[in-house]
Amino acid sequence: MLNLRKRLKLPEKDTSKESSIVVVEAKGGTMNKHCATRKKCYRLFSILAIVLNISLMSGSVFAQDLKDIKQSGFLRHLGIPYANFVTGSGDGMDIEIIRLFARHLGVQYQYVMTDWDNAIGDLTGQKVVPKASDIEVMEIVPIKGDLIANGMTVLPWRQKVVTFSNSTFPNQVWLVARSDSPLKPITPSKNTGKDIKAVKALIAKRSVLCKTGTCLDPSLYDLQATKAHLEYFEGSLNEIAPALLNKKAELSLLDVPDALVALQKWPGKIKVIGPISDIQDMAVAFRRDSPELVEAFNKFLEKIKKDGTYRKIADKYYPFAADYYPAFFKER
């Protein structure tokens, strides 16, 4: 409530004598209202109604940390059907991990479906729009969940509005093509920067599927400078690989989890040309005012990594991930 006036960009309250618009007196069970003008009075009450409505709607004054979640008895998991993290069929790597976390906390698990455009707002109560590595703050929206877990990549703009857990999965953005493409995969070196440069040199004047607001946003990797024909995909991330196979473009950006699923689902139809990004982290996103919940999750994550539970779940949904990123899984 303390920041609502600032967030709404309302003028500071004028306490001078001239600005005393309304005086309210209660006498004998009656309410006497004295207003300088009916128009000013209506405007004041309209502003108060908006402030109250936004406070209740956004849930920002009721943001929950660990203690509140335990008292409520529920942990609300915001998820987006994506790759094998949230399959859309009631299971997935992140579904299993957050279910176990809820059980660890002694509360009931509740799944709340969202999408890439609204996930951050559903968590924080403030919708934002990414602008490369920055953000544009938009309207206040209702808070619907306590964490986001669906293979969310840690990106600079997201770090400005949420707190991420320790890494839950490795990621990297690859350039992929149909198997009949004349482009050949690069020969990997031990220098990722050199490999990225080699891949970028191949895409001039070629059409490339990408998606803004995600880790497949070309502005994150300066792809505009490559002179590629960037095709901004409007569908979901799960639909990009099928779109490539249906010849919506010559090439596509795909992150590692989605590429691994595509390689399994359509064997021999897709090939990886090489990396577009350095190795990235995926993690669980939390509100910035939930430090105890973040700490509890990080301790839980470390526990299941040590006892082997994490590796069993990861191997179940991504059986080949350790082949591509042995260092990540060796440490677990």
RAMO-V490507 format. One record per residue. N is the residue number from 1. PSI is psi in radians with two decimals (NA if undefined). OMEGA is omega in whole degrees, 0 to 359 (none if undefined). Layout:
{{N;PSI;OMEGA} {N;PSI;OMEGA}}
//
This chain:
{{1;-0.55;184} {2;-0.52;183} {3;0.04;185} {4;-0.71;180} {5;-0.74;180} {6;-0.75;182} {7;-0.57;179} {8;-0.10;182} {9;0.71;178} {10;2.64;178} {11;2.59;178} {12;2.56;182} {13;2.24;179} {14;2.04;184} {15;0.20;179} {16;2.86;183} {17;-0.67;184} {18;-0.44;185} {19;0.15;179} {20;1.51;188} {21;-0.74;187} {22;2.37;172} {23;2.25;181} {24;2.20;179} {25;2.36;177} {26;2.05;181} {27;2.19;175} {28;0.60;178} {29;0.05;179} {30;2.74;181} {31;2.04;178} {32;2.17;183} {33;2.23;178} {34;2.09;185} {35;2.36;180} {36;-0.85;174} {37;2.61;180} {38;-0.60;181} {39;-0.77;180} {40;-0.69;179} {41;-0.78;179} {42;-0.72;181} {43;-0.73;180} {44;-0.82;181} {45;-0.52;176} {46;-0.76;179} {47;-0.76;180} {48;-0.67;179} {49;-0.71;179} {50;-0.78;180} {51;-0.79;181} {52;-0.76;181} {53;-0.76;180} {54;-0.68;179} {55;-0.79;181} {56;-0.68;184} {57;-0.77;186} {58;-0.51;182} {59;0.10;185} {60;-0.52;179} {61;-0.13;179} {62;0.39;181} {63;2.39;188} {64;2.31;169} {65;-2.95;188} {66;-0.81;182} {67;-0.75;181} {68;-0.67;180} {69;-0.73;178} {70;-0.64;178} {71;-0.62;180} {72;-0.51;180} {73;0.14;182} {74;2.53;169} {75;2.05;184} {76;2.00;183} {77;1.90;174} {78;2.18;182} {79;2.62;177} {80;2.19;176} {81;2.00;185} {82;2.18;178} {83;-2.37;179} {84;0.28;175} {85;-0.83;174} {86;1.81;189} {87;-0.36;186} {88;-0.04;179} {89;0.30;178} {90;0.06;178} {91;-3.04;183} {92;2.80;182} {93;-0.87;182} {94;-0.52;175} {95;-0.82;182} {96;-0.73;181} {97;-0.78;182} {98;-0.56;173} {99;-0.79;179} {100;-0.64;178} {101;-0.74;178} {102;-0.76;178} {103;-0.69;178} {104;-0.66;180} {105;-0.26;182} {106;0.50;180} {107;2.93;178} {108;2.55;179} {109;2.37;178} {110;2.11;180} {111;2.31;179} {112;1.95;182} {113;2.43;177} {114;-2.88;177} {115;3.02;187} {116;-0.58;182} {117;-0.50;188} {118;-0.10;187} {119;-0.83;182} {120;-0.79;179} {121;-0.68;179} {122;-0.42;179} {123;-0.80;189} {124;-0.35;185} {125;0.11;180} {126;1.96;180} {127;2.41;178} {128;2.71;177} {129;2.18;181} {130;2.48;174} {131;1.49;187} {132;-1.99;181} {133;0.11;180} {134;-3.11;181} {135;2.75;170} {136;2.13;182} {137;2.25;182} {138;-2.48;187} {139;2.84;174} {140;2.39;182} {141;2.88;180} {142;2.51;172} {143;2.26;184} {144;-0.20;184} {145;3.02;184} {146;-0.32;179} {147;2.76;174} {148;2.22;178} {149;1.83;177} {150;0.69;183} {151;0.86;181} {152;2.18;181} {153;2.42;176} {154;1.93;180} {155;2.64;183} {156;-0.75;182} {157;-0.59;178} {158;-0.59;180} {159;-0.29;178} {160;-0.30;186} {161;-0.24;178} {162;2.89;172} {163;2.25;180} {164;2.61;174} {165;-3.13;169} {166;2.81;186} {167;2.33;178} {168;-0.27;182} {169;2.54;177} {170;2.68;178} {171;2.82;175} {172;2.59;178} {173;2.22;181} {174;2.71;168} {175;2.19;181} {176;2.76;181} {177;2.85;171} {178;2.72;184} {179;-0.40;180} {180;0.08;179} {181;2.48;177} {182;-0.30;179} {183;2.42;179} {184;2.55;177} {185;2.50;178} {186;2.81;173} {187;1.98;184} {188;2.45;173} {189;-3.03;177} {190;0.14;181} {191;1.85;183} {192;-0.70;179} {193;-0.69;178} {194;-0.70;179} {195;-0.73;179} {196;-0.76;179} {197;-0.69;180} {198;-0.68;179} {199;-0.79;181} {200;-0.54;181} {201;-0.25;184} {202;-0.23;194} {203;0.05;179} {204;2.31;178} {205;0.25;175} {206;2.56;180} {207;2.34;184} {208;2.14;175} {209;2.39;178} {210;3.04;182} {211;2.14;180} {212;2.75;176} {213;0.09;180} {214;-3.08;177} {215;-0.11;177} {216;0.25;178} {217;2.06;184} {218;-0.41;180} {219;-0.38;179} {220;-0.37;187} {221;0.27;177} {222;0.73;181} {223;-0.30;178} {224;-0.53;181} {225;-0.22;182} {226;-0.20;183} {227;0.40;173} {228;2.71;175} {229;1.75;185} {230;2.14;179} {231;1.88;185} {232;1.99;186} {233;2.35;183} {234;-0.30;182} {235;-2.93;180} {236;2.86;179} {237;-0.61;180} {238;-0.29;184} {239;-0.05;184} {240;-0.81;179} {241;-0.80;175} {242;-0.62;179} {243;-0.67;177} {244;-0.77;179} {245;-0.50;178} {246;0.20;173} {247;0.64;174} {248;-0.33;177} {249;2.92;179} {250;-0.63;186} {251;2.96;177} {252;2.62;167} {253;2.38;172} {254;2.48;174} {255;2.90;188} {256;-0.89;182} {257;-0.77;181} {258;-0.66;178} {259;-0.71;179} {260;-0.69;177} {261;-0.76;181} {262;-0.70;180} {263;-0.58;177} {264;-0.70;186} {265;-0.61;181} {266;1.16;182} {267;2.35;179} {268;-0.02;183} {269;-0.38;185} {270;2.51;175} {271;2.60;180} {272;2.14;180} {273;-0.71;180} {274;-3.12;185} {275;2.57;173} {276;-0.37;182} {277;2.90;169} {278;3.01;175} {279;2.36;182} {280;3.03;176} {281;2.53;166} {282;2.59;184} {283;3.01;176} {284;2.36;181} {285;2.41;179} {286;2.79;171} {287;2.63;182} {288;-0.25;178} {289;0.47;178} {290;0.94;185} {291;-0.61;181} {292;-0.62;178} {293;-0.70;178} {294;-0.81;180} {295;-0.72;179} {296;-0.71;180} {297;-0.75;180} {298;-0.67;177} {299;-0.71;177} {300;-0.75;180} {301;-0.75;178} {302;-0.67;180} {303;-0.84;184} {304;-0.36;173} {305;-0.68;180} {306;-0.65;184} {307;0.02;175} {308;-0.12;181} {309;-0.75;181} {310;-0.83;184} {311;-0.64;178} {312;-0.74;180} {313;-0.77;180} {314;-0.76;180} {315;-0.52;180} {316;-0.73;186} {317;-0.42;178} {318;1.30;187} {319;-0.34;183} {320;0.04;183} {321;-0.70;182} {322;-0.42;178} {323;-0.59;181} {324;-0.55;183} {325;1.13;184} {326;-0.56;181} {327;-0.73;180} {328;-0.82;184} {329;-0.38;177} {330;-0.56;181} {331;-0.24;185} {332;NA;none}}
//
